[in-house]
Amino acid sequence: PALPSGEAPRANSSHFYMYVPSLKSEQEQHAMRLVLRANQFPNDPAMCNRTLHLYDDALTAGLGYTARLIALALLVAVQEKRVLILVPHASARWCAREPYTLGCYYEPITHCTYRPDWQNISFKWSTRGSSFGLEGRRAMSAPHLRISTSQVHRSIFWYKFHPPQTLFAGTHELLFKPRAWVRDAAKCVMRQGGLRGGNYAVVH
């Protein structure tokens, strides 16, 4: 589907680097979710040949902040018309078995297949070429690029930019759907604690 209408990206704006549509209505929020899913589960298999590989190397970040960084990387991927793929990092800090990422606990975020030879990708995503405009950047860039959660954290164009929570609601819905065994384990814990959905609150 086409991107929902919204403010045109500006070269000196965070919007230039990320997909940040207008979300003023339920229709726009629904359209945003369709765009995210179409990006990650493309009907055209050829779209799987244009990817953004995300390495989770922000080793001191907790799960909540890591989720935010992954969501921002997804917004970059959508803007660049790339499929975001979680790639194993040497630390394997979340999971010591396949796929060595948060994918151990959450449903796959794409049906595009990860290939081990992509580990050797040397082209790092950057904001270079912004003067050529978004389409120019897309045309000039390599088919496969890599990005990392630490890079997203360090990049200055995220500062003072806070996407609306409705946008994160859409990214997190796609990125963090618990696997069946996780849902079963959660139900077991709730039963043991005498909890029912809706009658308790979680606080930090």
C-alpha positions in Angstrom: 0.0 0.0 0.0 1.0 3.6 -0.5 2.4 5.6 2.4 -0.2 7.5 4.3 -0.2 11.2 3.5 1.7 13.4 5.8 4.3 16.1 6.0 6.8 15.8 3.2 10.3 14.9 4.5 12.8 17.7 4.9 16.6 17.2 4.4 17.3 18.7 7.9 14.6 16.7 9.6 14.5 13.4 11.4 11.5 12.7 9.1 13.9 12.4 6.2 15.5 9.3 7.7 12.5 7.6 9.2 8.9 6.7 8.2 6.8 9.0 10.3 3.3 9.3 8.9 0.5 11.5 10.1 -1.5 9.5 12.7 -4.4 11.9 13.4 -7.2 9.4 12.8 -7.9 5.7 13.3 -7.8 5.3 9.5 -4.2 6.7 9.3 -3.2 4.4 12.2 -4.6 1.4 10.4 -2.8 2.5 7.1 0.4 2.8 9.1 0.1 -0.8 10.3 -0.5 -2.0 6.7 2.6 -0.2 5.5 4.8 -1.8 8.2 3.5 -5.3 7.4 3.8 -4.8 3.7 7.4 -3.7 4.2 8.3 -6.7 6.3 6.2 -9.3 4.5 6.4 -8.2 0.8 4.3 -9.9 -1.8 7.1 -9.5 -4.3 10.0 -11.9 -3.4 12.4 -9.6 -5.1 11.9 -7.1 -2.3 13.8 -9.5 0.0 16.9 -8.6 -2.0 16.9 -5.1 -0.5 17.6 -5.3 3.3 18.7 -3.5 6.4 20.5 -5.9 8.8 20.2 -4.9 12.4 22.9 -6.0 14.9 21.9 -5.6 18.6 25.2 -4.5 20.1 23.9 -2.0 22.7 24.9 -4.3 25.4 24.0 -2.1 28.4 20.5 -1.4 27.1 17.5 -3.1 28.8 14.7 -4.7 26.9 12.5 -1.7 26.9 15.1 0.7 25.4 16.3 -2.0 23.0 12.8 -2.4 21.8 12.7 1.4 21.1 16.0 1.2 19.1 14.7 -1.7 17.1 11.5 0.1 16.3 13.4 3.2 15.2 15.5 0.9 12.9 12.3 -0.4 11.4 11.2 3.1 10.6 14.5 3.7 8.8 14.0 0.5 6.9 10.5 1.4 5.8 11.7 4.9 4.6 14.6 3.3 2.7 12.3 0.6 1.3 14.3 -2.2 2.9 13.3 -5.3 4.8 14.6 -5.1 8.4 16.3 -8.4 9.4 17.5 -9.2 12.9 21.1 -10.5 12.6 22.9 -12.5 15.3 25.5 -10.6 17.3 28.6 -12.2 18.8 27.3 -11.5 22.3 24.1 -13.5 21.8 22.9 -11.6 24.8 19.3 -12.5 24.6 19.4 -16.1 23.5 22.1 -18.8 23.3 20.4 -20.8 20.5 19.0 -20.2 17.1 18.3 -17.5 16.0 20.5 -15.9 18.8 18.3 -12.8 18.8 15.0 -11.6 20.4 13.5 -13.9 17.7 13.9 -16.7 20.3 10.9 -15.2 22.2 9.0 -13.3 19.5 7.4 -14.3 16.2 9.4 -13.7 13.0 9.3 -10.1 11.9 9.6 -11.0 8.2 9.3 -14.0 5.9 12.5 -13.0 4.0 15.1 -15.6 4.6 18.4 -14.6 6.4 21.5 -16.0 4.7 24.7 -16.7 6.7 26.9 -15.2 4.0 25.2 -11.8 4.7 27.4 -11.7 7.9 30.2 -10.3 5.7 28.2 -7.2 4.5 30.6 -4.3 4.8 28.3 -1.5 3.8 27.1 0.4 6.8 23.9 2.5 6.7 24.6 6.2 7.0 22.9 9.6 6.2 25.4 10.3 3.4 23.9 11.3 0.1 21.0 13.2 1.8 21.6 16.1 -0.6 20.4 13.8 -3.5 17.0 13.4 -1.9 15.3 10.3 -0.7 14.9 8.6 -4.1 18.5 9.5 -5.0 19.8 7.9 -1.8 17.8 4.7 -2.5 19.1 4.5 -6.1 22.7 5.0 -5.0 22.8 2.7 -2.0 23.9 -1.0 -1.9 21.2 -3.6 -1.9 22.2 -4.8 1.6 23.2 -2.5 4.4 23.9 -3.0 8.1 22.9 -0.9 11.1 23.2 -1.5 14.8 21.3 -0.6 17.9 24.3 1.3 19.3 24.5 3.3 16.0 20.8 4.2 16.4 21.5 5.3 19.9 24.5 7.4 19.0 23.0 9.1 15.9 22.3 12.7 16.7 19.3 13.0 14.5 17.3 11.0 17.0 17.8 13.6 19.7 14.9 15.8 20.6 12.7 13.6 18.3 9.9 11.6 20.0 7.6 9.7 17.6 4.0 9.5 18.9 3.1 6.5 21.0 0.6 5.5 18.4 3.5 4.9 16.0 5.4 2.8 18.5 2.1 0.9 19.1 2.2 -0.1 15.4 5.9 -1.0 15.4 5.8 -3.0 18.6 2.7 -4.9 17.5 4.6 -6.2 14.5 8.0 -6.6 16.1 7.2 -8.1 19.5 4.4 -10.7 19.2 5.3 -13.4 21.8 5.7 -16.9 20.6 3.1 -19.5 21.7 5.4 -21.0 24.4 6.0 -17.5 25.9 2.2 -16.8 26.0 1.7 -20.2 27.7 4.4 -19.5 30.3 2.8 -16.1 31.0 -0.6 -17.6 31.5 0.9 -20.2 33.9 2.5 -17.4 36.0 -0.7 -15.5 36.1 -2.6 -18.5 37.2 -0.1 -19.2 40.0 -0.5 -15.6 41.1 -4.2 -15.6 40.9 -4.2 -12.9 38.3 -6.7 -12.2 35.5 -6.2 -10.0 32.5 -7.4 -6.4 33.4 -7.3 -6.7 37.2 -3.6 -5.8 37.8 -1.0 -3.2 36.9 2.7 -3.5 36.1 5.0 -0.8 37.4 8.8 -0.2 37.4 
